[in-house]
Amino acid sequence: MSDGGDDVNVDKHYDLIIIGTGSGNSLPGPEFDDRSIAIVEEGTFGGTCLNVGCIPTKMFVYPADIALAARESGPLGLSAQVYRVDWPAMVSRIFDERIDLIAQGGEAYRRGPETPNIDVYDQHARFVGERTLQVGDQVISGDQVVIAAGSRPMIPAQIAESGVRYYTNEDIMRLEQQPQSIIIVGGGFIALEFAHIFESLGTKVHIVSRSALMRLLDADLCSRVNEQAAKRFDVRVGRTVASLEDDTRGITATLDDGAEITADALLVATGRIPNGDRMDLERGGIEMTDDGRVALDEYGRSVSAPGVWALGDVSSPFMLKHVANAEMRAVRHNLLHPDDLQKMPHQHVPSAVFTNPQIATVGMTERAARAAGHNVTVKIQNYGDVAYGWAMEDATGICKLIADRDTGKLLGAHYYGPQASTLIQQMITVMAFDLDVREVATKQYWIHPALPEVTENALLGLEF
């Protein structure tokens, strides 16, 4: 058959085509049983988060936390250490026994009799016309197309062209053996999480970053993160890799200041690129933003191609799994209810970094709040000034809250310390439900002497 618009012979037409099986795979539930659906996935089912991102990294972070806690337990009156790290056993537990089985099960389910209205294609997809895709040797078209194709690691040219073996988050966790030393290029959350994992388990870690580590954090957190990182790792801030060599000694990186670092392995963690540039989007009439994302309106629709939607890393300003899932729910609603559209949920987006200490943040930094013209009140509360902080002998953790003096509204919350990713949830609730922080501290109980007292004291310390 022909699609009639671009003179392309179409092998099969669908009500809905979904490209990518990260959050995109959660779109078709029972509500879509009466629709013909194509799911296109050239890689492993489950996307970045399941296979090479959030979940397996945290499964490494947890034993790393335990190992580091043992090593640093002296102030608590303990003498403890980890005597042996069985890296192959960790890899097997995480991937062979959990992650790979889930990915395989997800694909088997979509190919099985439970979803007879869904066809799975396992080749790369490129647009050849409006809502029309070349997938391997076949051409398919759809009334609606959802692009959920994710992102990939960005590799600096000097590293990509060096010919030296390097790893990214997509393969570093499946190393056969733990390296004795590693060079990590980058200063964001991926770099810091892997730095924590490897250093805690006994690997010597070198970090090369062209700017301050976690440079987009609130200034008070950024300074503390960099100070603590310098105590754990060999950190080269303000430096880039000029050249690389691989010989019997290992991988040697020559930096732009002439310094050399030699290690067993090289991890590149310099950011991620949306995958839209690999799909010939222009042939489908799909516009992209200047920074390479699929350009959408506030409801998740392509600004230029009717019937095309997108979600997740390929289009979102937030490369976070919880945002991709929330965007998926909005797009699913909009596909089912075209007369009652929901906006993409981009208010009060939180994030957490599972390095050690943890980092978690939501809302504005102090600098952004002042630049926006708010009458700002700020409180920095030390973990070490509350009872549970004493129990932990914590000397570095802080909670920083930023609020508007005139309205009592919370503008930003920033945590650096143990359990930061959990503690921040209360402040996410405060922002999501537009609560007045002048009441939040006093109109509920705070269990004593639990760690949330850090937040309670920060709230009480805000001046109005």
GUROGU-100298 format. One record per residue (C-alpha): x, y, z; residue in three letters; residue number from 1. Coordinates in steps of 0.02 Angstrom, whole numbers. Each point is the difference from the previous one (the first is absolute). Example, Ala and Ser with C-alpha at 12.3 -4.5 7.8 and 13.67 -1.06 7.14 Angstrom:
2
    east   north      up  res    n
     615    -225     390  Ala    1
      69     172     -33  Ser    2
This chain:
464
    east   north      up  res    n
       0       0       0  Met    1
      52     181     -15  Ser    2
     -12     136     132  Asp    3
     -67     116    -134  Gly    4
     102     149      58  Gly    5
     182     -35     -35  Asp    6
     -14    -135    -132  Asp    7
      74    -130     118  Val    8
     -60    -178      -4  Asn    9
     -57     -46     175  Val   10
       4    -182      57  Asp   11
    -114      24     150  Lys   12
    -100     140      78  His   13
     -35      19     187  Tyr   14
    -107     106     112  Asp   15
     153      37     107  Leu   16
     189     -19     -20  Ile   17
     113      13     153  Ile   18
     186      22     -28  Ile   19
      99     -53     153  Gly   20
     -37    -115     147  Thr   21
      57      99     150  Gly   22
    -149      98      66  Ser   23
     -78     -20    -172  Gly   24
     -31    -183      35  Asn   25
    -118      47     142  Ser   26
    -117      95    -117  Leu   27
    -111    -141     -64  Pro   28
    -107     -68     141  Gly   29
    -172     -82     -10  Pro   30
     -74     165     -61  Glu   31
      91     -28    -165  Phe   32
     -57    -179     -29  Asp   33
    -112      55    -144  Asp   34
     143      86     -91  Arg   35
     133     -74    -113  Ser   36
     170      45      68  Ile   37
     179     -17     -60  Ala   38
     143      10     126  Ile   39
     172      32     -74  Val   40
     155     -40     103  Glu   41
     170     -27     -81  Glu   42
      87     -30     166  Gly   43
     -47     -84     163  Thr   44
    -175      17      68  Phe   45
     -16     114     150  Gly   46
     104     149     -55  Gly   47
     143      88      88  Thr   48
     -69      -1     178  Cys   49
     -26    -187      13  Leu   50
     150     -61     -99  Asn   51
     142     124      16  Val   52
     -58     140     113  Gly   53
    -100      34     158  Cys   54
     -35    -176      60  Ile   55
     163     -95     -25  Pro   56
     104     149      57  Thr   57
     -96       6     165  Lys   58
      24    -187      18  Met   59
     187      38      -3  Phe   60
     -19     155     109  Val   61
     -78     -98     142  Tyr   62
     148    -117      32  Pro   63
     116     147     -31  Ala   64
     -89      95     140  Asp   65
      21    -148     116  Ile   66
     185     -17     -41  Ala   67
      30     186      27  Leu   68
     -98       0     163  Ala   69
     109    -142      65  Ala   70
     158      91     -48  Arg   71
     -55     162      82  Glu   72
     -73     -76     159  Ser   73
     147      47     113  Gly   74
     -85     153      76  Pro   75
    -143    -114      56  Leu   76
     117    -108     102  Gly   77
      10    -137    -130  Leu   78
     143     -77     -95  Ser   79
     -67     -74    -160  Ala   80
      45     -22    -181  Gln   81
     -46    -100    -154  Val   82
     133    -132     -29  Tyr   83
     -53     -57    -172  Arg   84
    -108      65    -141  Val   85
     -69    -135    -115  Asp   86
     -32     108    -153  Trp   87
     -55    -144    -115  Pro   88
    -127     -54     132  Ala   89
     -68     178       7  Met   90
     -17       6    -189  Val   91
     -87    -169       0  Ser   92
    -120      47     140  Arg   93
     -47     164     -84  Ile   94
     -12     -53    -181  Phe   95
     -14    -189     -16  Asp   96
    -118     -20     147  Glu   97
    -104     158     -16  Arg   98
      19     130    -138  Ile   99
      21    -114    -151  Asp  100
    -146    -109      53  Leu  101
    -114     151      15  Ile  102
      52      65    -171  Ala  103
     -25    -170     -80  Gln  104
    -168     -20      86  Gly  105
     -59     170     -59  Gly  106
      37     -41    -181  Glu  107
     -75    -175      13  Ala  108
    -160      75      70  Tyr  109
     -18     124    -143  Arg  110
      32    -137    -127  Arg  111
    -113    -125      86  Gly  112
    -184     -44      -6  Pro  113
     -41     119     144  Glu  114
       9     149    -118  Thr  115
     -61     -65    -169  Pro  116
     -29     178     -65  Asn  117
     186      43      14  Ile  118
     138     -37    -126  Asp  119
     182      18      52  Val  120
     134      60    -121  Tyr  121
     183     -18      49  Asp  122
      86     107    -132  Gln  123
      49     183      -4  His  124
    -140     120     -48  Ala  125
      18     147    -119  Arg  126
    -136     113     -65  Phe  127
     -32      -8    -186  Val  128
    -159     104       0  Gly  129
    -136      70     111  Glu  130
     -29    -127     140  Arg  131
      87    -127    -112  Thr  132
     155     -98      51  Leu  133
     127    -112     -80  Gln  134
      35    -140     125  Val  135
     126    -122     -69  Gly  136
     -72     -64    -164  Asp  137
    -176      54      40  Gln  138
     -95     164      -9  Val  139
    -136      33     127  Ile  140
    -114     148      29  Ser  141
    -114      56     139  Gly  142
    -144     115      40  Asp  143
     100      50     154  Gln  144
     187     -15      34  Val  145
      83      17     170  Val  146
     188      30      -4  Ile  147
      77     -64     162  Ala  148
     171     -43     -70  Ala  149
     104      60     147  Gly  150
     179      64      -3  Ser  151
     179     -61     -12  Arg  152
     167      46      78  Pro  153
      88     152     -73  Met  154
     182     -38     -40  Ile  155
     124     145     -22  Pro  156
      84      -6    -170  Ala  157
     177     -18      67  Gln  158
     -53    -157      93  Ile  159
    -108     -72    -139  Ala  160
     138      23    -128  Glu  161
     143     -60     110  Ser  162
     -26    -185     -34  Gly  163
      19     -35     186  Val  164
    -126    -116      82  Arg  165
    -120      97     107  Tyr  166
    -158     -43      96  Tyr  167
    -162      92      34  Thr  168
    -143     -34     119  Asn  169
     -64    -122    -131  Glu  170
     140    -127      22  Asp  171
     107      46     152  Ile  172
    -111    -100     118  Met  173
      30    -161     -96  Arg  174
     189       1      15  Leu  175
      64    -176      31  Glu  176
     115      60     137  Gln  177
       6     153     111  Gln  178
     139     118     -57  Pro  179
     134      48     124  Gln  180
      -6     178     -66  Ser  181
    -116     100    -112  Ile  182
      -4     169     -85  Ile  183
    -173      79      -3  Ile  184
     -24     144    -122  Val  185
    -145     111      51  Gly  186
     -66      89     153  Gly  187
    -187     -34       4  Gly  188
    -109    -126      88  Phe  189
      55    -151    -103  Ile  190
     183      39      35  Ala  191
     -27      22     187  Leu  192
    -107    -154      22  Glu  193
     128    -111     -85  Phe  194
     142      85      92  Ala  195
     -85     -45     163  His  196
     -33    -179     -55  Ile  197
     176     -37     -55  Phe  198
      93      93     137  Glu  199
    -105     -79     138  Ser  200
      38    -172     -69  Leu  201
     186      32      -6  Gly  202
      38      74    -171  Thr  203
     112     154     -12  Lys  204
    -106     135     -83  Val  205
      61     146    -104  His  206
    -129     129     -55  Ile  207
      33     121    -144  Val  208
    -130     138     -16  Ser  209
       7     160    -101  Arg  210
    -106      89     132  Ser  211
     -44     -18     183  Ala  212
     -83    -164      46  Leu  213
    -190      13       0  Met  214
      18     181     -54  Arg  215
    -187      30     -20  Leu  216
     -36     -32     184  Leu  217
     -37     140     121  Asp  218
     166      82      41  Ala  219
       2     -57     182  Asp  220
     -22    -182     -52  Leu  221
     119      13    -147  Cys  222
     142      62     109  Ser  223
     -26    -140     127  Arg  224
     -12    -134    -134  Val  225
     164      55     -77  Asn  226
      85      12     169  Glu  227
     -51    -175      51  Gln  228
      35     -76    -171  Ala  229
     178      66       6  Ala  230
      26     -97     162  Lys  231
     -55    -165     -78  Arg  232
      57       9    -181  Phe  233
     141      70    -103  Asp  234
    -100     144     -74  Val  235
      66     107    -144  Arg  236
    -123     144     -18  Val  237
      15     122    -144  Gly  238
      90    -129    -106  Arg  239
     -41     -95    -160  Thr  240
      77    -152     -83  Val  241
     119      53    -138  Ala  242
      56    -173     -55  Ser  243
     -10    -184      46  Leu  244
     117    -147     -17  Glu  245
     -25    -184      38  Asp  246
     150    -111      39  Asp  247
      58    -133     121  Thr  248
     -11     121     146  Arg  249
    -184      34     -35  Gly  250
     -85     153     -68  Ile  251
      95     163      15  Thr  252
     -95     163     -14  Ala  253
     100     157     -35  Thr  254
     -96     152      61  Leu  255
      -2     173     -76  Asp  256
     125      59     131  Asp  257
     124    -137     -47  Gly  258
     -34    -109     153  Ala  259
     -16    -187     -28  Glu  260
    -114    -126      86  Ile  261
      16    -188     -27  Thr  262
    -135    -123      50  Ala  263
     -73    -170     -45  Asp  264
    -163      66     -72  Ala  265
     -78     158     -71  Leu  266
    -181      49      32  Leu  267
     -77     142    -100  Val  268
    -142      87      92  Ala  269
     -13     168     -89  Thr  270
    -188       8     -27  Gly  271
    -131     -74    -114  Arg  272
     -71      38    -173  Ile  273
    -183     -23     -50  Pro  274
     -18    -133    -134  Asn  275
    -113      98    -116  Gly  276
     145      46    -113  Asp  277
      14    -182     -53  Arg  278
    -178     -16     -64  Met  279
     -14     115    -153  Asp  280
    -133      99      91  Leu  281
      -3     133    -135  Glu  282
     -71    -126    -123  Arg  283
    -147     -19     118  Gly  284
     -22     187      11  Gly  285
      58      -3     182  Ile  286
      93     152      63  Glu  287
     138      -5     130  Met  288
      56     129     128  Thr  289
     170      84     -10  Asp  290
      67    -123     130  Asp  291
     -55    -153     -98  Gly  292
    -164     -48      82  Arg  293
    -164     -36     -88  Val  294
     -93     165       9  Ala  295
    -166     -19      91  Leu  296
    -145     106      56  Asp  297
     -57       1     181  Glu  298
    -103    -158     -26  Tyr  299
     140    -108     -70  Gly  300
     -46      21    -184  Arg  301
     124      39    -137  Ser  302
     -10     185     -41  Val  303
      10     -39    -185  Ser  304
     -64    -176     -35  Ala  305
    -182     -41      39  Pro  306
     -25    -169      83  Gly  307
     179      -8      65  Val  308
      38       2     187  Trp  309
     160     -21     100  Ala  310
      55     -32     177  Leu  311
     155     -36     104  Gly  312
     181      42     -40  Asp  313
     -30      23    -186  Val  314
    -106     154      33  Ser  315
      -7      46     184  Ser  316
      96     142      80  Pro  317
      25    -120     147  Phe  318
      98    -160     -34  Met  319
     -73     -90     151  Leu  320
     -96    -163       8  Lys  321
    -134      64     116  His  322
     -31     143    -122  Val  323
      -9    -119    -148  Ala  324
    -127    -106      94  Asn  325
    -105     153      41  Ala  326
       9      60    -180  Glu  327
     -53    -174     -56  Met  328
    -156      10     109  Arg  329
     -43     171     -73  Ala  330
      24     -60    -179  Val  331
    -102    -157      34  Arg  332
    -142     106      68  His  333
      10     116    -151  Asn  334
      -4    -144    -124  Leu  335
    -155     -69      86  Leu  336
     -85     168      32  His  337
      41     119    -144  Pro  338
    -135     121      58  Asp  339
      68      12     177  Asp  340
     187      24     -18  Leu  341
     120       1     149  Gln  342
     157     105       2  Lys  343
     170     -83      16  Met  344
      41      -6     187  Pro  345
     153     110      16  His  346
     -37      90     164  Gln  347
     111     -27     153  His  348
     110    -134     -80  Val  349
     118     -76     130  Pro  350
     162     -92     -28  Ser  351
     120    -102     105  Ala  352
     179     -56     -22  Val  353
      46    -163      85  Phe  354
     180      40      34  Thr  355
      57       6     181  Asn  356
     -54     109      83  Pro  357
    -161       5    -100  Gln  358
     -60     157     -87  Ile  359
    -183      46     -26  Ala  360
     -80     159     -63  Thr  361
    -166      74     -54  Val  362
     -46     176     -55  Gly  363
     109     153     -15  Met  364
     177      31      58  Thr  365
      25     152     110  Glu  366
      79      94    -145  Arg  367
    -147     -40    -116  Ala  368
    -127      50     132  Ala  369
      82     168      26  Arg  370
      19      27    -187  Ala  371
    -186     -33     -19  Ala  372
     -37     145     117  Gly  373
     -60     -96     153  His  374
      19      72     175  Asn  375
     104    -146      57  Val  376
      27     -80     169  Thr  377
     128    -139      15  Val  378
      47    -126     133  Lys  379
     144    -124      -4  Ile  380
     -21    -136     131  Gln  381
     144    -115      42  Asn  382
     -36    -185      22  Tyr  383
     123       2     144  Gly  384
    -109     119     100  Asp  385
    -143    -123      25  Val  386
      -2    -155     108  Ala  387
       7    -130    -139  Tyr  388
     141      97     -79  Gly  389
      93     -21     165  Trp  390
     -35    -187      -8  Ala  391
      79      -7    -173  Met  392
     144     116      48  Glu  393
     -43      95    -158  Asp  394
     108     151     -33  Ala  395
     -41      44    -181  Thr  396
    -188     -18     -31  Gly  397
    -111     151     -27  Ile  398
    -179      41     -43  Cys  399
     -25     168     -86  Lys  400
    -174      72     -18  Leu  401
     -45     155    -101  Ile  402
    -169      84      23  Ala  403
     -92     160     -44  Asp  404
     -14     115     151  Arg  405
    -160      81     -64  Asp  406
    -102    -156     -41  Thr  407
      77    -138     106  Gly  408
      18    -109    -154  Lys  409
     147    -118     -17  Leu  410
     106      44    -151  Leu  411
     136    -131      13  Gly  412
      64    -142     108  Ala  413
     176     -70      -9  His  414
      73    -144      99  Tyr  415
     177     -66       9  Tyr  416
      22    -143     119  Gly  417
     -63    -172      54  Pro  418
    -176     -46     -59  Gln  419
     -13     161    -102  Ala  420
    -103     -86    -135  Ser  421
    -128     -50     133  Thr  422
       1     155     108  Leu  423
     -40     115    -146  Ile  424
    -166     -85     -34  Gln  425
     -88     102     134  Gln  426
      57     161     -83  Met  427
     -57     -63    -170  Ile  428
    -172     -23      79  Thr  429
       6     176      73  Val  430
      34      72    -173  Met  431
    -122    -111     -95  Ala  432
    -144      44     115  Phe  433
      51     183      18  Asp  434
      11      -7     190  Leu  435
      53     146     109  Asp  436
     165     -43      82  Val  437
     -44     111     148  Arg  438
    -126    -136      45  Glu  439
      86    -157     -62  Val  440
     124      -4     144  Ala  441
    -127      22     139  Thr  442
    -162     -83     -59  Lys  443
      67    -177      -7  Gln  444
     103    -113     111  Tyr  445
     182     -31     -39  Trp  446
      58    -163      76  Ile  447
     140      26     125  His  448
     143     -34     -20  Pro  449
     -19     -53    -181  Ala  450
     101      81    -138  Leu  451
    -147     102     -71  Pro  452
      32     118     146  Glu  453
     132      72    -116  Val  454
    -144      62    -108  Thr  455
    -105      54     149  Glu  456
     141     107      69  Asn  457
      34      73    -172  Ala  458
    -182      50     -16  Leu  459
      -1      78     175  Leu  460
     159      94     -44  Gly  461
     -76      91    -149  Leu  462
     -28     183      44  Glu  463
    -162      87     -49  Phe  464
